[in-house]
Amino acid sequence: MKKNELMQYSCPLGKAMAALGSKWKPIIVLVIKDRKLRFGELAVRINVISRKVLTDQLREMESDGLIIREEFKELPPRVEYSLTEKGLALLPILYLLEEWEAKYQVKGLQSEQCSVLGKEVEKAIKL
C-alpha cells in the first residue's frame, strides 16, 4: 500500500505508519534527537543511505511535520534539520521498539547493534 493510499484513511495508525513507513525515517529521528544537524552531518552519521534517498526522506518528514528545515542565507548555503515536537514525541516510542526487539530476538541471530549504520545510531538507540 502506498503512502498516499494510507493517508486517505482516518485511522490514526494508518497515518502514523504512512509518516514513518520507511526503514530510514525512524533512524533519522534517532540520529537527530534533540539537536540540530546539517545535511552533511546526517549523511556521515548514516553512511549507508544514499544522498538522494536521504534528501527524499527529509522532504517527506518535513511535509509530515516531523522535522524542521532551517535554511540560512549564507555563502556557502547552510541548512540545519531538527525535530519538531511531533518528532521528539517519537523518541520514547522508538526506544520501546528497540527494547521490544531486544527482548524477543531469536538467540543465535543476534548481530552487532546497528553496526551497519555506524556508532551514532548505536548510541542513539541506547536508553
C-alpha positions in Angstrom: 0.0 0.0 0.0 1.4 3.4 -1.0 1.8 6.3 1.4 -0.9 8.4 -0.2 -3.3 5.4 0.0 -2.6 5.1 3.7 -3.1 8.8 4.3 -6.7 8.8 2.9 -7.8 6.6 5.8 -8.8 8.3 9.0 -7.2 5.6 11.1 -4.5 7.1 13.3 -2.3 4.0 13.0 -2.6 4.2 9.2 -1.5 7.9 9.3 1.4 7.1 11.7 2.6 4.3 9.5 2.5 6.5 6.5 4.6 9.1 8.2 7.2 6.5 9.5 6.7 3.8 6.8 10.3 3.7 5.6 13.2 2.0 7.2 15.2 5.3 7.2 12.8 7.7 8.9 13.0 6.1 12.4 16.8 6.0 12.1 16.9 9.7 11.0 14.7 10.6 14.0 17.1 8.7 16.3 20.2 10.4 14.8 18.8 13.9 15.0 17.4 13.6 18.5 17.3 16.9 20.4 19.9 18.7 18.3 20.3 20.5 15.0 22.3 18.7 12.3 23.3 19.8 8.8 22.7 17.6 5.8 26.3 16.5 5.6 26.4 15.5 9.2 23.4 13.3 8.7 24.9 11.8 5.6 28.1 10.9 7.5 26.3 9.5 10.6 24.0 7.3 8.4 26.7 6.4 5.9 24.8 3.6 4.2 22.0 5.8 2.9 22.4 7.5 -0.4 22.2 11.3 -0.5 19.2 11.1 -2.8 17.3 8.8 -0.5 18.3 10.9 2.5 17.0 14.1 0.7 13.7 12.4 -0.3 13.2 11.1 3.3 13.9 14.5 4.8 11.5 16.2 2.4 8.7 13.7 3.3 9.4 14.1 7.0 9.2 17.9 6.7 5.9 17.6 4.9 4.6 15.2 7.6 5.6 17.7 10.4 8.4 15.6 11.9 11.3 17.8 11.2 12.1 21.5 10.7 14.4 22.5 7.8 16.1 25.8 8.7 17.8 27.5 5.7 20.4 30.2 6.3 21.1 32.8 3.7 24.9 32.5 3.8 27.7 31.6 1.4 28.1 28.7 1.2 24.4 27.9 1.9 23.7 26.2 5.2 20.7 24.1 6.1 20.0 22.6 9.5 17.5 19.9 10.5 15.9 19.4 13.9 12.9 17.5 15.2 9.5 19.2 15.8 7.5 18.5 18.9 5.8 15.7 17.0 9.2 14.2 16.0 10.6 14.5 19.5 7.5 12.6 20.8 8.6 9.6 18.7 11.8 9.1 20.6 10.3 7.2 23.6 8.3 5.0 21.2 11.4 4.1 19.1 13.3 3.3 22.3 10.5 1.0 23.3 10.6 -0.7 19.9 14.3 -1.3 20.4 13.6 -2.8 23.9 10.9 -5.0 22.4 13.2 -6.4 19.7 16.0 -7.0 22.2 13.6 -8.9 24.5 12.2 -11.2 21.8 15.1 -11.6 19.4 15.9 -15.1 18.4 19.0 -16.5 20.2 21.9 -17.1 17.7 20.6 -14.4 15.4 22.0 -11.6 17.4 24.1 -9.2 15.4 26.1 -6.2 16.3 23.6 -3.5 17.2 23.2 -1.2 14.2 26.8 -1.8 13.1 26.0 -1.1 9.5 24.7 2.4 10.4 27.7 3.4 12.4 28.3 4.3 16.1 26.0 7.3 16.1 22.8 5.2 15.6 24.1 2.6 18.1 24.5 5.4 20.7 21.1 6.9 19.7 19.2 3.7 20.5 20.7 3.3 23.9 18.4 4.4 26.7 
